[in-house]
Amino acid sequence: MRDRFSNYYRSITSGAVGAFSVTPSDSTDLDESVRAVTIASGGTVSFIGSDGLTYSTDELPAGTYPLFARRIRATGTTATKITGWV
């Protein structure tokens, strides 16, 4: 398949190049760090950022949110049907 953009630099503001379903875990990092998440059912998201620190959101409605995360934690995450974007 042809990729018109294969020779272009991908910046943080570039579109996603892939996505996968996320299962929150307190002990296992994601296979690949994400730059955004989509939550199909609103709630909170607790995550470990690329800096190794833990962050938690307030209650969020369903939608897509930019965040860098290497792990989405089970503890503190009430949002469901999470998709990670890379």
C-alpha positions in Angstrom: 0.0 0.0 0.0 1.3 3.4 -0.9 2.0 5.8 2.0 2.1 9.4 0.7 3.5 10.6 4.1 6.3 8.0 4.7 9.0 10.7 4.1 7.4 13.3 6.4 8.4 14.0 10.0 5.6 13.0 12.4 5.3 15.7 15.1 3.2 15.6 18.2 0.4 17.5 16.4 0.4 15.0 13.5 -2.5 12.6 13.1 -2.3 9.2 14.8 -0.6 6.4 13.0 -2.3 3.5 14.9 -4.7 2.6 17.7 -5.4 -0.3 20.0 -7.8 -1.3 22.8 -6.5 -0.6 26.3 -7.0 -2.8 29.3 -6.2 -0.8 32.4 -3.5 -2.5 34.7 -1.7 -1.4 37.8 1.4 -3.5 37.0 1.8 -3.8 33.2 2.9 -1.0 30.8 1.2 -0.7 27.5 2.9 -2.4 24.5 3.5 1.1 23.2 3.1 4.5 24.8 0.0 6.5 23.6 -0.4 10.1 22.8 -4.2 10.2 23.2 -7.1 8.1 24.5 -10.7 7.8 23.5 -13.1 6.7 26.2 -16.5 5.5 25.0 -18.0 5.7 28.5 -17.2 8.7 30.6 -15.3 8.5 33.9 -11.9 9.1 35.3 -8.5 8.0 33.9 -5.5 7.3 36.0 -2.3 6.9 34.1 1.5 6.9 34.3 3.0 9.4 32.0 6.2 9.1 30.0 8.0 10.8 32.9 7.1 8.0 35.2 4.7 10.1 37.4 1.1 9.1 38.1 -1.7 11.4 37.0 -5.5 11.3 37.4 -8.2 13.2 35.5 -11.4 14.5 36.9 -14.6 13.0 35.7 -14.5 13.2 31.8 -17.4 12.7 29.4 -17.0 10.3 26.5 -14.5 11.6 24.0 -10.9 11.8 22.9 -8.2 13.3 25.1 -4.5 14.1 24.4 -2.2 12.6 27.0 1.1 10.8 27.0 0.9 7.6 28.9 2.9 4.4 29.1 0.3 2.8 31.4 -3.4 3.3 32.1 -3.9 2.2 35.7 -6.9 0.1 36.8 -6.9 1.8 40.2 -8.5 5.2 39.7 -9.8 4.6 36.2 -13.6 4.4 35.9 -13.9 5.2 32.2 -14.5 2.2 30.0 -13.9 1.0 26.4 -10.6 2.8 26.2 -8.7 3.1 22.9 -5.1 4.3 22.9 -3.8 6.3 19.9 -0.1 6.3 18.8 
